[in-house]
Amino acid sequence: MYARFRTRSKFYKRPERTLRAYNVNPNMLRRPKVKPGLLSGIYSDETVDLRDRERLELLESLRHPRERDFYQDHTYHNQWIRRDLEKHQKVELAARYRFFAPDYVITPWVWYPGDVVEVVTGEGVGQRGTIIAVVKYKNEIVVQNVNVQDVVIPASETRPEQVVQREHPIHVNRVRHVDPSTNTLCQLELVKVRNKETGELEEKRISLESGVLLPIPPLENNVEVGDPLKDTPIQDADESTYDAEAEMALLVEKRLHAMENYFVKSLQKSYAFHEPLRVRNAEDMRAFQVDVVEAASAALAEKLVADDSSSLPAWWKEAVAPHVEEVEEELRATAEREAAAAAAAAAEVETEAGYGVDTNDDSDSDSDDDEGEGEEEGEEISRTHEGK
Protein backbone atom coordinates (compact mmCIF):
# COMPACT_ATOMS: atom_id res chain seq x y z
CA MET A 1 0.00 0.00 0.00
CA TYR A 2 2.84 2.35 0.86
CA ALA A 3 5.70 3.18 -1.47
CA ARG A 4 8.37 0.50 -1.44
CA PHE A 5 11.45 1.08 0.65
CA ARG A 6 14.33 2.83 -1.08
CA THR A 7 17.69 4.05 0.15
CA ARG A 8 18.00 7.61 1.32
CA SER A 9 19.95 8.75 -1.75
CA LYS A 10 16.91 8.12 -3.93
CA PHE A 11 14.61 10.37 -1.94
CA TYR A 12 16.00 13.63 -3.29
CA LYS A 13 16.14 14.88 -6.87
CA ARG A 14 19.55 14.78 -8.45
CA PRO A 15 20.65 18.36 -9.27
CA GLU A 16 20.83 19.27 -12.91
CA ARG A 17 23.97 20.60 -14.47
CA THR A 18 23.57 24.15 -15.74
CA LEU A 19 24.61 23.96 -19.40
CA ARG A 20 23.44 27.04 -21.23
CA ALA A 21 24.41 27.96 -24.78
CA TYR A 22 23.66 31.48 -25.95
CA ASN A 23 22.04 32.07 -22.55
CA VAL A 24 19.20 29.68 -23.47
CA ASN A 25 18.21 26.62 -21.47
CA PRO A 26 18.56 23.62 -23.83
CA ASN A 27 15.38 22.05 -22.38
CA MET A 28 13.25 25.12 -22.96
CA LEU A 29 11.97 23.96 -26.36
CA ARG A 30 11.97 20.30 -25.41
CA ARG A 31 9.68 20.98 -22.49
CA PRO A 32 7.20 23.65 -23.50
CA LYS A 33 5.25 25.31 -20.74
CA VAL A 34 1.94 23.48 -20.53
CA LYS A 35 -0.74 23.79 -17.90
CA PRO A 36 0.15 21.43 -15.03
CA GLY A 37 -1.77 18.17 -15.23
CA LEU A 38 -2.93 18.74 -18.80
CA LEU A 39 -0.78 16.13 -20.52
CA SER A 40 -0.75 13.46 -17.81
CA GLY A 41 -2.86 12.63 -14.85
CA ILE A 42 -6.42 11.75 -13.90
CA TYR A 43 -9.24 14.04 -14.97
CA SER A 44 -12.55 14.26 -13.15
CA ASP A 45 -15.22 16.88 -12.71
CA GLU A 46 -16.05 15.80 -9.16
CA THR A 47 -14.09 16.95 -6.15
CA VAL A 48 -12.63 14.05 -4.15
CA ASP A 49 -11.32 14.35 -0.62
CA LEU A 50 -8.22 12.17 -0.63
CA ARG A 51 -8.07 12.32 3.17
CA ASP A 52 -11.06 9.99 3.35
CA ARG A 53 -10.19 6.43 4.33
CA GLU A 54 -12.24 5.09 1.44
CA ARG A 55 -9.95 6.98 -0.95
CA LEU A 56 -6.76 5.52 0.55
CA GLU A 57 -6.07 3.19 -2.37
CA LEU A 58 -6.61 6.02 -4.84
CA LEU A 59 -4.25 8.23 -2.87
CA GLU A 60 -1.56 5.56 -2.79
CA SER A 61 -1.91 4.96 -6.52
CA LEU A 62 -1.38 8.66 -7.17
CA ARG A 63 1.73 8.88 -5.01
CA HIS A 64 5.13 8.87 -6.68
CA PRO A 65 7.23 5.78 -5.88
CA ARG A 66 10.10 8.00 -4.73
CA GLU A 67 7.90 9.85 -2.28
CA ARG A 68 8.93 9.49 1.34
CA ASP A 69 6.39 7.95 3.65
CA PHE A 70 5.98 7.55 7.37
CA TYR A 71 7.58 4.14 7.72
CA GLN A 72 10.73 5.09 5.83
CA ASP A 73 11.50 7.81 8.36
CA HIS A 74 10.16 6.07 11.48
CA THR A 75 11.18 2.41 11.34
CA TYR A 76 10.16 1.94 14.97
CA HIS A 77 6.60 1.43 13.73
CA ASN A 78 7.61 -0.94 10.93
CA GLN A 79 9.60 -3.91 12.15
CA TRP A 80 9.79 -5.53 8.69
CA ILE A 81 12.14 -2.93 7.25
CA ARG A 82 15.82 -3.52 7.97
CA ARG A 83 17.84 -0.36 7.62
CA ASP A 84 21.56 0.18 8.02
CA LEU A 85 23.00 2.62 10.51
CA GLU A 86 23.71 6.18 9.49
CA LYS A 87 27.25 7.29 8.77
CA HIS A 88 27.68 9.24 11.99
CA GLN A 89 26.35 6.28 13.97
CA LYS A 90 28.87 3.95 12.36
CA VAL A 91 31.70 6.38 13.10
CA GLU A 92 30.63 6.71 16.73
CA LEU A 93 30.35 2.95 17.24
CA ALA A 94 33.66 2.31 15.49
CA ALA A 95 35.37 4.86 17.73
CA ARG A 96 33.81 3.53 20.92
CA TYR A 97 34.18 -0.18 20.20
CA ARG A 98 37.42 -0.39 18.26
CA PHE A 99 38.12 -3.82 19.71
CA PHE A 100 35.15 -5.23 17.78
CA ALA A 101 37.22 -5.07 14.62
CA PRO A 102 38.64 -8.42 13.44
CA ASP A 103 42.32 -9.11 14.24
CA TYR A 104 42.36 -6.24 16.70
CA VAL A 105 44.39 -8.11 19.33
CA ILE A 106 48.12 -7.73 18.77
CA THR A 107 49.94 -10.98 17.98
CA PRO A 108 52.18 -12.30 19.26
CA TRP A 109 51.15 -11.28 22.77
CA VAL A 110 54.19 -10.74 25.01
CA TRP A 111 52.76 -8.72 27.92
CA TYR A 112 51.96 -10.67 31.07
CA PRO A 113 51.45 -9.80 34.76
CA GLY A 114 54.73 -9.48 36.64
CA ASP A 115 56.72 -7.95 33.77
CA VAL A 116 58.54 -4.67 34.38
CA VAL A 117 57.79 -2.09 31.70
CA GLU A 118 58.59 1.57 31.10
CA VAL A 119 56.36 4.21 29.51
CA VAL A 120 58.03 5.55 26.35
CA THR A 121 55.26 7.72 24.79
CA GLY A 122 52.47 9.93 25.98
CA GLU A 123 51.86 11.11 29.51
CA GLY A 124 54.22 9.76 32.19
CA VAL A 125 57.23 9.07 29.95
CA GLY A 126 60.03 7.38 31.89
CA GLN A 127 57.82 5.86 34.59
CA ARG A 128 58.49 2.23 35.36
CA GLY A 129 56.22 -0.27 37.01
CA THR A 130 55.08 -3.85 37.17
CA ILE A 131 52.16 -5.07 35.11
CA ILE A 132 49.24 -5.73 37.49
CA ALA A 133 46.54 -6.86 35.06
CA VAL A 134 46.06 -7.43 31.35
CA VAL A 135 43.05 -6.44 29.23
CA LYS A 136 43.99 -8.44 26.16
CA TYR A 137 40.92 -7.88 23.98
CA LYS A 138 41.56 -4.11 24.16
CA ASN A 139 45.37 -4.36 23.86
CA GLU A 140 45.66 -2.62 27.23
CA ILE A 141 47.54 -3.30 30.46
CA VAL A 142 47.38 -1.93 34.00
CA VAL A 143 50.81 -0.87 35.33
CA GLN A 144 51.50 -0.21 38.99
CA ASN A 145 51.73 3.52 39.84
CA VAL A 146 51.23 4.49 36.17
CA ASN A 147 48.23 6.48 34.85
CA VAL A 148 46.84 6.91 38.34
CA GLN A 149 43.51 8.76 38.36
CA ASP A 150 40.99 9.72 41.00
CA VAL A 151 37.91 7.56 41.39
CA VAL A 152 34.92 9.01 43.24
CA ILE A 153 32.92 6.58 45.38
CA PRO A 154 29.43 8.06 45.91
CA ALA A 155 28.22 8.67 49.42
CA SER A 156 25.79 6.28 51.09
CA GLU A 157 23.71 6.29 54.24
CA THR A 158 26.58 4.98 56.37
CA ARG A 159 29.64 6.79 54.91
CA PRO A 160 30.45 10.06 53.13
CA GLU A 161 31.73 10.48 49.60
CA GLN A 162 35.24 9.09 49.10
CA VAL A 163 37.92 9.81 46.50
CA VAL A 164 40.48 7.05 45.92
CA GLN A 165 43.35 6.76 43.46
CA ARG A 166 43.50 3.86 41.10
CA GLU A 167 45.64 2.77 38.17
CA HIS A 168 43.88 2.93 34.82
CA PRO A 169 44.77 0.85 31.77
CA ILE A 170 47.12 2.13 29.06
CA HIS A 171 47.80 0.84 25.55
CA VAL A 172 50.64 -1.65 25.14
CA ASN A 173 52.20 0.41 22.35
CA ARG A 174 53.06 3.10 24.92
CA VAL A 175 55.38 0.84 26.93
CA ARG A 176 58.49 -1.30 26.40
CA HIS A 177 59.86 -4.13 28.45
CA VAL A 178 62.84 -3.71 30.77
CA ASP A 179 65.55 -6.36 30.43
CA PRO A 180 66.02 -7.88 33.92
CA SER A 181 69.72 -8.60 33.25
CA THR A 182 70.79 -5.17 31.94
CA ASN A 183 67.96 -3.02 33.40
CA THR A 184 67.54 -1.36 30.00
CA LEU A 185 64.77 -1.29 27.44
CA CYS A 186 64.56 -4.31 25.20
CA GLN A 187 62.50 -5.91 22.47
CA LEU A 188 60.87 -9.28 23.14
CA GLU A 189 59.92 -12.02 20.71
CA LEU A 190 58.34 -15.43 21.12
CA VAL A 191 60.52 -18.50 20.62
CA LYS A 192 60.01 -22.21 21.20
CA VAL A 193 62.48 -23.88 23.54
CA ARG A 194 62.64 -27.58 24.41
CA ASN A 195 62.30 -28.31 28.09
CA LYS A 196 65.20 -30.44 29.33
CA GLU A 197 63.09 -32.13 31.98
CA THR A 198 59.95 -33.00 30.01
CA GLY A 199 61.35 -32.83 26.49
CA GLU A 200 58.40 -30.80 25.22
CA LEU A 201 58.52 -27.56 23.27
CA GLU A 202 57.48 -24.55 25.29
CA GLU A 203 56.87 -20.98 24.22
CA LYS A 204 59.12 -18.43 25.92
CA ARG A 205 60.05 -14.82 25.38
CA ILE A 206 63.59 -13.82 24.48
CA SER A 207 65.25 -10.44 24.72
CA LEU A 208 66.82 -9.59 21.38
CA GLU A 209 69.40 -7.35 23.03
CA SER A 210 70.77 -9.74 25.69
CA GLY A 211 69.29 -13.12 24.74
CA VAL A 212 67.75 -13.64 28.18
CA LEU A 213 64.74 -15.97 28.22
CA LEU A 214 61.63 -14.76 30.02
CA PRO A 215 59.10 -17.49 30.82
CA ILE A 216 55.39 -17.02 30.26
CA PRO A 217 53.69 -17.16 33.67
CA PRO A 218 50.91 -19.74 33.96
CA LEU A 219 47.34 -18.70 34.46
CA GLU A 220 46.35 -18.21 38.07
CA ASN A 221 43.43 -20.46 38.84
CA ASN A 222 43.48 -19.99 42.62
CA VAL A 223 42.46 -16.36 42.59
CA GLU A 224 39.70 -15.80 45.12
CA VAL A 225 37.28 -12.98 44.45
CA GLY A 226 34.18 -11.79 46.25
CA ASP A 227 33.20 -11.05 49.82
CA PRO A 228 34.37 -13.82 52.17
CA LEU A 229 31.72 -12.82 54.72
CA LYS A 230 28.87 -13.40 52.27
CA ASP A 231 30.19 -15.92 49.77
CA THR A 232 30.23 -19.65 50.30
CA PRO A 233 33.73 -20.93 51.13
CA ILE A 234 35.49 -22.58 48.20
CA GLN A 235 36.00 -25.78 50.19
CA ASP A 236 32.26 -26.06 50.81
CA ALA A 237 31.45 -25.21 47.20
CA ASP A 238 33.91 -27.79 45.87
CA GLU A 239 32.66 -30.51 48.21
CA SER A 240 30.73 -33.19 46.37
CA THR A 241 27.40 -33.64 48.13
CA TYR A 242 25.49 -35.35 45.33
CA ASP A 243 24.70 -39.01 45.91
CA ALA A 244 23.59 -40.44 42.59
CA GLU A 245 22.38 -43.78 43.96
CA ALA A 246 20.17 -42.18 46.61
CA GLU A 247 18.88 -39.19 44.66
CA MET A 248 18.63 -40.36 41.06
CA ALA A 249 15.52 -42.46 41.68
CA LEU A 250 13.81 -39.54 43.43
CA LEU A 251 14.81 -37.11 40.68
CA VAL A 252 13.54 -39.47 37.98
CA GLU A 253 10.27 -39.96 39.86
CA LYS A 254 9.79 -36.20 40.23
CA ARG A 255 10.53 -35.66 36.57
CA LEU A 256 8.09 -38.38 35.53
CA HIS A 257 5.41 -36.93 37.81
CA ALA A 258 5.98 -33.49 36.34
CA MET A 259 5.75 -34.85 32.79
CA GLU A 260 2.61 -36.81 33.66
CA ASN A 261 0.95 -33.79 35.28
CA TYR A 262 1.80 -31.62 32.31
CA PHE A 263 0.48 -34.22 29.86
CA VAL A 264 -2.72 -34.76 31.86
CA LYS A 265 -3.34 -31.04 32.15
CA SER A 266 -2.84 -30.65 28.42
CA LEU A 267 -5.32 -33.44 27.74
CA GLN A 268 -7.84 -31.97 30.19
CA LYS A 269 -7.53 -28.56 28.61
CA SER A 270 -7.93 -30.01 25.14
CA TYR A 271 -10.90 -32.14 26.23
CA ALA A 272 -12.59 -29.18 27.93
CA PHE A 273 -12.23 -27.19 24.74
CA HIS A 274 -13.20 -29.85 22.18
CA GLU A 275 -15.89 -31.85 24.03
CA PRO A 276 -18.61 -29.14 23.90
CA LEU A 277 -17.86 -28.65 20.22
CA ARG A 278 -18.07 -32.38 19.57
CA VAL A 279 -21.39 -32.68 21.44
CA ARG A 280 -22.82 -29.70 19.62
CA ASN A 281 -21.68 -31.05 16.25
CA ALA A 282 -23.21 -34.45 17.05
CA GLU A 283 -26.51 -32.85 18.05
CA ASP A 284 -26.57 -30.71 14.93
CA MET A 285 -25.77 -33.71 12.73
CA ARG A 286 -28.48 -35.81 14.41
CA ALA A 287 -31.04 -33.04 13.99
CA PHE A 288 -30.02 -32.63 10.36
CA GLN A 289 -30.33 -36.38 9.68
CA VAL A 290 -33.74 -36.51 11.37
CA ASP A 291 -34.94 -33.53 9.34
CA VAL A 292 -33.68 -35.11 6.12
CA VAL A 293 -35.37 -38.43 6.90
CA GLU A 294 -38.64 -36.73 7.83
CA ALA A 295 -38.61 -34.56 4.72
CA ALA A 296 -37.81 -37.54 2.50
CA SER A 297 -40.49 -39.69 4.16
CA ALA A 298 -43.11 -36.97 3.76
CA ALA A 299 -42.20 -36.42 0.10
CA LEU A 300 -42.21 -40.16 -0.61
CA ALA A 301 -45.51 -40.68 1.18
CA GLU A 302 -47.18 -37.88 -0.74
CA LYS A 303 -45.88 -39.26 -4.01
CA LEU A 304 -47.03 -42.79 -3.21
CA VAL A 305 -50.47 -41.65 -2.12
CA ALA A 306 -50.98 -39.21 -4.97
CA ASP A 307 -49.48 -41.10 -7.93
CA ASP A 308 -50.60 -44.34 -9.42
CA SER A 309 -48.42 -47.15 -8.15
CA SER A 310 -49.11 -49.46 -11.11
CA SER A 311 -45.88 -48.39 -12.85
CA LEU A 312 -43.69 -49.37 -9.89
CA PRO A 313 -41.86 -52.75 -9.81
CA ALA A 314 -43.31 -55.54 -7.76
CA TRP A 315 -40.29 -55.89 -5.48
CA TRP A 316 -40.35 -52.16 -4.86
CA LYS A 317 -44.06 -52.32 -4.03
CA GLU A 318 -43.44 -55.17 -1.59
CA ALA A 319 -40.62 -53.26 0.07
CA VAL A 320 -42.60 -50.05 0.31
CA ALA A 321 -45.96 -51.61 1.23
CA PRO A 322 -45.39 -51.63 5.03
CA HIS A 323 -44.29 -48.04 4.94
CA VAL A 324 -47.26 -47.10 2.79
CA GLU A 325 -49.59 -48.77 5.26
CA GLU A 326 -47.93 -46.93 8.13
CA VAL A 327 -48.25 -43.63 6.29
CA GLU A 328 -51.90 -44.31 5.47
CA GLU A 329 -52.59 -45.23 9.09
CA GLU A 330 -50.89 -42.05 10.22
CA LEU A 331 -52.93 -40.03 7.72
CA ARG A 332 -56.18 -41.70 8.88
CA ALA A 333 -55.28 -41.14 12.53
CA THR A 334 -54.47 -37.52 11.75
CA ALA A 335 -57.77 -37.11 9.91
CA GLU A 336 -59.67 -38.72 12.79
CA ARG A 337 -57.94 -36.46 15.30
CA GLU A 338 -58.78 -33.43 13.19
CA ALA A 339 -62.41 -34.56 12.85
CA ALA A 340 -62.68 -35.18 16.60
CA ALA A 341 -61.18 -31.80 17.30
CA ALA A 342 -63.64 -30.17 14.88
CA ALA A 343 -66.58 -32.00 16.48
CA ALA A 344 -65.46 -30.98 19.94
CA ALA A 345 -65.17 -27.39 18.79
CA ALA A 346 -68.65 -27.51 17.26
CA ALA A 347 -70.08 -29.03 20.46
CA GLU A 348 -68.53 -26.25 22.50
CA VAL A 349 -70.04 -23.68 20.17
CA GLU A 350 -73.49 -25.32 20.44
CA THR A 351 -73.20 -25.49 24.23
CA GLU A 352 -72.37 -21.82 24.41
CA ALA A 353 -75.30 -21.06 22.12
CA GLY A 354 -77.69 -23.16 24.31
CA TYR A 355 -76.62 -21.30 27.40
CA GLY A 356 -77.50 -18.09 25.63
CA VAL A 357 -81.08 -19.27 24.78
CA ASP A 358 -81.81 -20.41 28.36
CA THR A 359 -80.82 -17.06 29.70
CA ASN A 360 -83.25 -15.34 27.37
CA ASP A 361 -86.09 -17.66 28.48
CA ASP A 362 -85.41 -16.86 32.12
CA SER A 363 -85.50 -13.18 31.41
CA ASP A 364 -88.78 -13.64 29.52
CA SER A 365 -90.28 -15.57 32.44
CA ASP A 366 -89.15 -12.88 34.85
CA SER A 367 -90.75 -10.23 32.72
CA ASP A 368 -93.97 -12.31 32.55
CA ASP A 369 -93.99 -12.65 36.34
CA ASP A 370 -93.57 -8.92 36.68
CA GLU A 371 -96.44 -8.35 34.30
CA GLY A 372 -98.70 -10.78 36.26
CA GLU A 373 -97.88 -9.10 39.53
CA GLY A 374 -98.73 -5.74 38.00
CA GLU A 375 -102.06 -7.06 36.75
CA GLU A 376 -102.92 -8.48 40.21
CA GLU A 377 -102.11 -5.15 41.84
CA GLY A 378 -104.32 -3.37 39.30
CA GLU A 379 -107.23 -5.74 40.06
CA GLU A 380 -106.84 -5.15 43.81
CA ILE A 381 -106.85 -1.38 43.30
CA SER A 382 -110.02 -1.57 41.16
CA ARG A 383 -111.77 -3.73 43.80
CA THR A 384 -110.95 -1.21 46.49
CA HIS A 385 -112.49 1.60 44.45
CA GLU A 386 -115.65 -0.44 43.86
CA GLY A 387 -116.10 -1.16 47.64
CA LYS A 388 -115.82 2.52 48.39
Sequence and secondary structure as in RCSB ss.txt:
>XXXX:A:sequence
MYARFRTRSKFYKRPERTLRAYNVNPNMLRRPKVKPGLLSGIYSDETVDLRDRERLELLESLRHPRERDFYQDHT
YHNQWIRRDLEKHQKVELAARYRFFAPDYVITPWVWYPGDVVEVVTGEGVGQRGTIIAVVKYKNEIVVQNVNVQD
VVIPASETRPEQVVQREHPIHVNRVRHVDPSTNTLCQLELVKVRNKETGELEEKRISLESGVLLPIPPLENNVEV
GDPLKDTPIQDADESTYDAEAEMALLVEKRLHAMENYFVKSLQKSYAFHEPLRVRNAEDMRAFQVDVVEAASAAL
AEKLVADDSSSLPAWWKEAVAPHVEEVEEELRATAEREAAAAAAAAAEVETEAGYGVDTNDDSDSDSDDDEGEGE
EEGEEISRTHEGK
>XXXX:A:secstr
       GGGSS        BTTB TTTTTS    TTSSSS   SS   TTSGGGHHHHHHHS TT   HHHH G
GG TT      HHHHHHHHHH GGGSTT S SS    TT EEEE SSTTTT EEEEEEEEGGGTEEEETTSSEEE
EEE   SSS  EEEEEE  EEGGGEEEE TTT SEE EEEEEEE TTT  EEEEEEETTT  EEE          
S TTTS  HHHHHS    HHHHHHHHHHHHHHHHHHHHHHHHHHHHHHHHHHHHHHHHHHHHHHHHHHHHHHHHH
HHHHHHS GGGS HHHHHHHHHHHHHHHHHHHHHHHHHHHHHHHHHHHHHHHHHHHHHHHHHHHHHHHHHHHHHH
HHHHHHHHHHHH 
